[in-house]
Amino acid sequence: MIDPVQTCRRRAARTAAVITALAVCGAGPALAHATEGGIVLLLPTDFYTAAGAAAVALTVVLMAVLPERAMSRIFAPLPLPLVRPPRGRAPQITSLLSALLFLALLWQGALGERDPMENPLTLGVWTAFWIMTVVVQGVVFDIWRWVNPWSGPAAALRGLGLRPVLALPARLGYAPAIATFLGFAGFLMVDPAPADPGRLAWAGGLYWAFTMLATLLFGPRWLRRGEGVTLLMRSYARMSLVARRKGGLALGLSGWRVLRARVPRGGWAVFMLMMLACGSFDGVNETFWWLGVWGINPLEFPGRSAVVAQNLVGLLAANALLIAVFAATVKTGLLLNRSTLGLGPAMRLFAPTVLPIALGYHIAHYYTAFLVEGQYLWAMIEMAFEAGHDHQGHDHHVTTGFFNTTDSMRRIWLTQASAVVLGHVIAVMLAHGVALRVFGTARRALLSQAPLALFMIGYTFFGLWLLASPRGV
């Protein structure tokens, strides 16, 4: 009879051996956007993966038997009468402060420490912003309205009499935002060293200056339709628990605004699908499987510069593939339902329902990076407010010991898996709610949703496989 304790010990030993080999082969400064290094998860994850997919499948069944009015009650927001949203120019002031802080971080990136974990620019961009701010935006409330580093400076210049000189052509739609977001994602996933403070300072400075100039030329509309990060934040704001409603604030289940917000235009709907595609590929391109596709031994990985072209091709292909599969899924549902609704309008209706999946992947993918980089960020903040301490980190111990034990890794993986599964469950519920609103009856809604439900169940398997796959780039 197999001893499960001994099995876990052997798996943990093999995990430690592979991580050690990766550490030896990849010695040097960490220049990727995540710093947890190589991870080979040898936990028995098959059961958890099947359970997660089953939870999503059971949600589909539950939607089939719930009364039609139940969806509106589940996602009905509760008003917060004792809390009022701030009025006046407070968001413009905080935006100005955010811009000044970002410019100061750029200065530190250009002239400060070369170690990414000792330079505030790297921690500020990839940890405080890309991990923490995005999660707060999608889970809690619209924080981007307060920290957008362009809206405040642009408003201040308009107050001085500076007016837009060009009109952003309507025929462009959201194409500029798609292009700038792909540029951001390309730097994150394709650049050989996106966390190098010097490279990040140049890239961040050019992006901020370009966006500021475009905002001055085209007005605030550029931030709504031309700037990819702002459009990403506007999209995730539909997922937040707290949001403005009827002049006040309301609290509801995550995604309640998806069922109440305006249907996005075509370009914005495509952008939402790209958020999921880019987030998924951000996990794929770090796996041993992806390196194997290109014939690269992960234990002899020569560096990110060796996969620049491959990652660029993969990023573009992932976006094209996901959009095509989603369109085919929606079209199949329309055919089963014998609906006269066109594919374009249907894509616009159902694209926002993938936002919970994209947010769940974002949380899961960066959770391990946050556990490490968050410690560096906290230590840096403490040192900034403590007099008499040097800035070498001697008084602040950063640990990665939780990657070395089976129990802690199981807890980490289950947290990540929970984020993925919960995102899919909410997505299934939102898609059913949209279908009920469009097609009227539960039977027609279920017919239209059958292919999309299968897509989401399959994507759950994919996401959990991705979490359990060995990675080390």
N, C-alpha and C positions, 0 to 999 in steps of 0.2 A: 504493500500500500504506500502511496506517495505521501510523504510528510510535507504538508503545506508550508510549515515554518522553514524547513530546509530549502524548499523551492524558492520562497521569497528571499532567503539569504543568498542563494546562488544568483538570483536575478539581480539583487542589489550589488553583489560583488562584480558581476559583469557590467552593470551600469557604471560603477566607480572606475572600472578598468578602462572603459571606452571614453569616459569623461576625462580621465587622466591622459589618455593618448591624444585626445583632441587638444587638451591644454598644452601638451608638449609640442604637438605639431603646429599649433596656432599661436605660439608664444609671441608676445609683442603687444603694442597698445591696441585697445579695443576701439575700432573705428566704424563698427556697424551702428545701427540706431538702437540696438538692444544689447545689453551687456551681460546677460546671463551665460553666454558661451554655449558650448555644445551640450545638448541634453538627449540622452537615449532613454526613453521611458519604457521599462520592462515590466511594468505592473500588468496584472491580468485585466486588461481594459475591455475585452470582448463583451463581458457581461454588462458593463456600464454602457457601452456603445449600443447594444441591443435594447437595453432599458430606456435609454434616451430616445431612440427612434420610436420605441413603443409608446412612450409618453406623447410624442407628437401625433402618432397614429390614433391614440385614444382621444386626443383633443379633436381630431377630425370626426370621430364617431360621436363625441359629445355634442359637437356643433349640429350634427344631423338630428339629434333627438331633442335639443333644447327648443322651447317655444320661440316663435319668430321675434317676439318683443324682448326676449331675454338679452339679446345683444345690446340693445339700446340702454338697458338698465345696467349691464355690466360695465359699460364704458361711460356711463353718465357721470359727469364731473360734479363735485361738491363745491359750492361757493365758499370762499374764505372771507367772511364779512369783516373780520377783525383785522385783516391785513390788506393794505392798499398799496398798489404799485407806486413807486416814487414818481413825482411829476417834475417838470422843469428841465434844467440842463444838466442834471446829475450824471446821466450816461455820457454826455459829451466831455464832462470834466474827467471822469474816470478813463475815458478813451484817450484823452490827451496824456494823462499820467501813464497809461499803458504804452503809448507810442514813445514817450521819453524813456521808460524802462527798457523797451526793446532796443532803442538806439544805444542806450548805455550797455546793454548786453552785447550788441554788435561790436562796440569798442573793446569790451573785454575779450570777445572772441578773436579779434584781430591782433590784440597786443598782450593778452593774458596767458595763462597756463596752456601748454600744448596738450596736456592730458585731458581727454574729454570729461572724465569724472571729477576733475579739479577746476574746470572752466564753467562759469555760470551760464554761458550762452548755450552750451550743449544740454545741460540739465534744464535750462529754462525753456528751450524749444521742444526737445524730444520727451521730456518728463513732465514739466509743469504744464506745457501747452498740449502737446500731441497725445499724451496719455490722460492727464488729470482733467484739463479743461474740457476736452472732448467728451469725457465720461460725464462730467457734471452737466454739460450742455444737453446730453441725450437722456440723462436719468433724472436730474433734479429740476433745473430751470434754465432759461435763456441767459446764460452768463455772457455770451459773446456780445450781446447788446451793450455790455458795460466795459468790455476789455478789447473790443475791436480797435486795432491801432491805426485805423485810417479815418473812421467816421468823425471822431473828435477834431483832429487837425483840419479835415476838410470843412467841417462846420465853422471852425474858428476863422478860416480863410474866407469863407462865404460871408461871415459877419464883418469882415474888413472890406467887403465889396467885390471880392473876386468871384466871377460867375463862370459857369461852363461855357466853352466856346464851340463845342461840337455836340451834335445829337447822335447818340448811339443808334445805329440803324436797327430798326425793328426786325428786319429780315434775318439778322444774325442770331436772334433768339438767345439761347444760352450757350452758343458755341464758344464764345470767349471764356466762359466759366469752365466749360469742359476742357478747353485747351490748357488753361492755367492750372487746373486740378491735375491733369495728366502730367504737367511739368513738375508739380509738387510731388506727385507719387513717383515720377521717374527719378527725381533726386533722392527720394527716400529709399527706393528699392534698386535702382540701377547704378547710382554713383558709387565709385569704389570706397569712398570714405565720407558718408553723410554726417558723421558725428565729429569729424576733425574740426576743431574750433575755427581754424583759418578758412577752410573751404565753406563751412557753414556761415561764417560772417560775410563772405563775399556773396554767396547765394542768397542769404536772408536779406542783406542790404540791397542787392539789385531787385529782389522781388518786392520789398517794401517801397523802394523808390519808384519802380514801374507802376505799382498799384496806386501809389499816391498821385503820380502824374496822370494816370488814366482817370482817376476820380476827379481831379481838377479839370480835366478836359471834357469829360462826359457827364460829370455830376454824380450824385448818389446812385443813379441807376447802374453805374458800373459795378458798384459793390453788390447790387442785387442780382445782376445778370452776367457780369464779366469776371468776377473774382471768385476762384474756385473754393478757397477755404471758407469764405463767408457763405457761399451757397451750401457747402457741406454743413456748416453750423445752422443755417436756416432749416435745412432738411432735418437734422437731428433735433431741432427745437420741437418738431411735431411729436417727438417721443417723450418729452419731459413730463414729469408728474405734475408740476405746477406751471401754469401759464395764464396769460391775461384772458379775461372773458367778461364781456359786457361792462367794461370800465373798471373791473376789479380783478381779483385773482381767483383761480379755481384749482382744485386738486382732483386728480382722477387716475385711473389705472394707466400704466404706461401705454402710450399710443392712442389715448382718447382723442387727441387733436387730429389724428389721421382721418377719423370718421367725420370730423366737423370742419376741417380746413378746406379751402378751395382746391379743386382738382388741379394738379400741376400741369403746366403746358408741356408740350412734347419734349423739348430739350431738357427741361427740369426732370421729367420722368426718366429719361435716358440717364441723366446724371445720377439719380438715385440708384439705378441698377449698377452704374459704374462704381459707386461707393462700395457695394457688396463685392463686385468683381475685384477691385483693387485690394480690398481687405483680405479676400480669400487668397489672392496671389501673393500677398505679403507674407502669408504663412507657407504657401507652397514653395516659394523660391528659397526657403531656408532648410528644406528637408533633404535628407540623404537621397530620397527618391528623385528629386529634381536634379541633383548633381549626377546621379546615375544615368539619367536620360541623356546627358551630354558626355558621358564617359569619364566623369571626374571621380576619383576616389576621395570620399569625404575625409578620410584619415590623413590624406596627403593634399589637403585643399591649398592651392597656391595663392588664394586671396580673391577678394571680390572683383578685382580688375580682370580676372580670367573669365568672368561670366557677365560682363557688361552687356554685350550684344545679345546673349541668351536671355537675360532677364528683361531686356527691352522688348524682344520679340514675345516673350511669355506674357508680359504685362499687357501689351496690345491684344494678343490672342485671347487672353482671359476675358477682357472686356467684350470683344466681339463674340466670343463663344457664349458668355452668359446672356447677353442681350438676345442673341439668336435663339437660345434654348427657352428663355422666358417668353419670347414672342411666340414660339411654336406651342408652348404650353397654354398660353392664353388663347391662341387661335383654336387649338383643339377643344378647349372648353366651350368656346362660342359655337363650334360645329356640333358638339354633343347637345348643346342647349338649343340649337337651331335659332340662334339669335341673329338679328339683323344689325347688331352693334358692330361697328367697324373695328379693325384691329388697333388702329391708332388711338381712338378714344378709350378702348378697353385697356391698352397698355398704360395710358395716363391714369386710369382709375386704380389699377392694381399695382403699379410700380411702388407707391408709398408703403405697401404692405411688406416690402422686403426690408424696410428700415430697421425693424427689431432684430432681424437676422444680422444685418451689417453691424449694428451696435453690439450685439452679443459677441460676434467675432472680434470686434475691436477690444472689448473688455478681456476676453479670453486670451487673445494673442499677446497682449501687452501686460498681462497680469504678472508673469515672472519677471519681466523687465522692471515693472514698478516696484516689486519687492526688493530689488537690488538698487536701482537708481533712485528710488524714493528715499533710501537711507542716505545716499550721497547728497541729495537735495536738502534733506532735513539737516544734515550736518553742516552744510554750507549756510543755510539760513541761521542756524544757531550761532555759527562763528561770526556771521555778520552783525549779530546783536550782542555778542559777548566781548567785553573789553579784556585785553591782556592775553588773549589766546593767539597762537600763530595760525597760519592757514595751511598747515601740512596734514591736517586730519589726525594728529596724534591723540587728541582728546575725544575722538569719535570713532568707535569701532564699527565697521561695516562687516556684516556677516553674510555668507552664502551657505552656511551649514545646513539650511533647510533643504538644499538640493541633494544632500548626501544620505538621507534616511528614507526608508520605504514609507513610513507613516506620514511624514511631512509631504513627500511627493504625492502620496495618494490624496491628501487633503487639498493640495494645490491643484491636482488634475481634476478632482471632483468639483472644485470651485469653478474652474474653467469650463468644464463640461456643463455645469448648471447654467452658466451664462449663455452657452450655445443653445441648450435645449429650451430654456425659458424664452429666448429670442424667437425660436421657431414656433413655440406654442402661441405666443402673442401674435406672430405673423399669421398663423392659421386662423385665429379668432378674428383678426382685422380683415383678412381676405373674405371670410364668411360674412362679416358685417357689411363690407362693400358690396358683395354679391347680392345680399338681401335687399340692399337699398336700390340696386340697379334692376334686378330681375323680379323683385316683388314677392315671390313665394319661396318657401324652403326647398321644394323639389327642384325648381329651376336653378336656385343658387347652388345646390349640391351638385347638379349636373355640370354647371360651369366651373365648379371648384375642384372636381375630381382630378383632373390632370395637374392643377397647381398644387393640390394637396400631396400628390405623389412626388412632385418636384421637391416640395419642402421636406418630406420624409427622407427622400434620397439625399438631400443636401445636409440633413442632420447626420446621416452616416458619414458623409464626406467630411463634415466639420469635426466630428469626434475622431475620425481616423487621422485627420490632420494634426489634432492636438497630441495624439499618441505616437505620431511618426517621429523617428529620430531626426534631429536637426542640429546644425552646428555652424551655419554660415553667419 
